[in-house]
Amino acid sequence: GAFLLSRYLLRHEVQKIVKRHPKLKAVDSAMRDAGWKAVWLLQVSPAVPFGVQNYFLGASKVHVRSYLAGTAISGLPSLL
């Protein structure tokens, strides 16, 4: 839910902020280019709470398919 809310309601405002900061712009581009791997690495990292990650990923340029794949792969260890 947080991903979709961020993607379709907050993305425009977040992208305005990203465009003004070169480092954020670089991270946003890396998220798009690395796809599911970037999502997976972010989600297995304990540095950022899961809910915040979903808002961030929704506002980023990561593709929905990559988000779903990375989320599914990062959840596999908890199933075993």
Secondary structure, DSSP 8 states (H G I E B T S, - for coil): -HHHHIIIIIHHHHHHHHHH-HHHHHHHHHHHHHTHHHHHHHHH-TTS-HHHHHHHHHHSS--HHHHHHHHHHHHHHHH-
